[in-house]
Amino acid sequence: MSHRPPALLLAFLLLAANPHAASPQTGQSPAPQPAQTISQKIAASKTLLDINTATPDQLNALPGMGNAYTQRIIAGRPYTAKNQLTTRGVIPQDAYEKIKDQIVAHRTKH
């Protein structure tokens, strides 16, 4: 007689060890998130608004941005990193949090 644990106990132990494993309701596991390649990151960054080249209208269209912030962003150019908007005191942290996933700071070409 073998001493194998019942299937339900085994499934519970597997789920406890890996909470991202298949759920009992669907029987499907979530798709793994592959790491982005450099070329994918570059392609994704091209869909973001570049704070070094954006027009006032484009910047105003961002959430929480108004003419005052827009003018401060433009006056502070160029940026080498998007977080310089806060480290240089151009906009407050809460305003940055609203737009950080929609912007990028591409390095300017000389």
DRENTOR-558533 format. One line per field, with one value per residue (C-alpha): residue in one letter; chain; x, y negated, z. Coordinates in nm, 2 decimals, m for minus. Layout:
DRENTOR-558533
type [a;...]
mol [A;...]
c1 [X;...]
c2 [Y;...]
c3 [Z;...]
//
This chain:
DRENTOR-558533
type [m;s;h;r;p;p;a;l;l;l;a;f;l;l;l;a;a;n;p;h;a;a;s;p;q;t;g;q;s;p;a;p;q;p;a;q;t;i;s;q;k;i;a;a;s;k;t;l;l;d;i;n;t;a;t;p;d;q;l;n;a;l;p;g;m;g;n;a;y;t;q;r;i;i;a;g;r;p;y;t;a;k;n;q;l;t;t;r;g;v;i;p;q;d;a;y;e;k;i;k;d;q;i;v;a;h;r;t;k;h]
mol [A;A;A;A;A;A;A;A;A;A;A;A;A;A;A;A;A;A;A;A;A;A;A;A;A;A;A;A;A;A;A;A;A;A;A;A;A;A;A;A;A;A;A;A;A;A;A;A;A;A;A;A;A;A;A;A;A;A;A;A;A;A;A;A;A;A;A;A;A;A;A;A;A;A;A;A;A;A;A;A;A;A;A;A;A;A;A;A;A;A;A;A;A;A;A;A;A;A;A;A;A;A;A;A;A;A;A;A;A;A]
c1 [0.00;0.15;0.14;0.06;m0.13;m0.48;m0.50;m0.68;m0.41;m0.14;m0.31;m0.34;0.03;0.12;m0.10;0.04;0.39;0.30;0.00;0.03;m0.04;m0.36;m0.68;m0.92;m1.21;m1.06;m0.78;m0.57;m0.26;m0.19;0.04;0.40;0.52;0.83;1.11;1.12;1.41;1.59;1.43;1.08;1.16;1.27;0.96;0.74;0.92;0.83;0.46;0.52;0.53;0.88;0.90;1.20;1.01;0.64;0.44;0.25;m0.08;0.06;0.18;m0.15;m0.34;m0.16;m0.37;m0.33;m0.12;m0.21;m0.04;0.17;0.32;0.35;0.55;0.78;0.84;0.94;1.16;1.35;1.45;1.65;1.59;1.80;1.55;1.18;1.21;1.40;1.06;1.05;1.42;1.46;1.13;0.96;0.64;0.53;0.55;0.17;0.15;0.44;0.27;m0.03;0.19;0.50;0.36;0.28;0.61;0.97;1.28;1.48;1.83;1.87;2.11;2.40]
c2 [0.00;m0.34;m0.64;m0.91;m1.21;m1.26;m1.47;m1.76;m1.78;m1.77;m2.05;m2.26;m2.21;m2.32;m2.63;m2.72;m2.69;m2.89;m3.12;m3.21;m2.86;m2.74;m2.84;m2.55;m2.74;m2.78;m2.53;m2.78;m2.95;m3.32;m3.39;m3.45;m3.81;m3.79;m4.04;m4.32;m4.33;m4.65;m4.69;m4.64;m4.91;m5.14;m5.07;m5.13;m5.45;m5.59;m5.57;m5.78;m6.16;m6.30;m6.59;m6.73;m6.77;m6.78;m7.08;m7.29;m7.14;m6.78;m6.86;m7.03;m6.71;m6.51;m6.45;m6.74;m6.95;m7.31;m7.61;m7.69;m7.33;m7.31;m7.64;m7.52;m7.19;m7.36;m7.62;m7.34;m7.15;m6.94;m6.65;m6.33;m6.15;m6.20;m6.20;m6.53;m6.70;m6.64;m6.64;m6.98;m7.11;m7.16;m6.99;m6.84;m6.47;m6.42;m6.58;m6.36;m6.04;m6.11;m6.14;m5.93;m5.63;m5.84;m6.03;m5.97;m6.19;m6.10;m6.23;m6.52;m6.48;m6.72]
c3 [0.00;m0.10;0.13;m0.12;0.01;m0.13;m0.45;m0.27;0.00;m0.27;m0.46;m0.14;m0.07;m0.42;m0.41;m0.07;m0.21;m0.52;m0.48;m0.85;m0.96;m1.13;m0.94;m0.86;m1.03;m1.37;m1.39;m1.58;m1.46;m1.53;m1.82;m1.71;m1.75;m1.97;m1.91;m2.17;m2.41;m2.47;m2.81;m2.66;m2.40;m2.67;m2.87;m2.56;m2.48;m2.82;m2.73;m2.42;m2.43;m2.43;m2.19;m2.37;m2.70;m2.61;m2.71;m2.45;m2.57;m2.53;m2.18;m2.09;m2.19;m1.92;m1.60;m1.35;m1.58;m1.63;m1.79;m1.49;m1.47;m1.85;m1.86;m1.57;m1.75;m2.07;m1.89;m1.72;m2.03;m2.11;m1.87;m1.87;m1.65;m1.60;m1.22;m1.26;m1.27;m0.89;m0.80;m0.96;m0.80;m1.13;m1.02;m0.69;m0.62;m0.63;m0.98;m1.09;m0.97;m1.20;m1.51;m1.45;m1.65;m1.95;m1.99;m2.08;m2.10;m2.41;m2.41;m2.65;m2.94;m2.97]
//
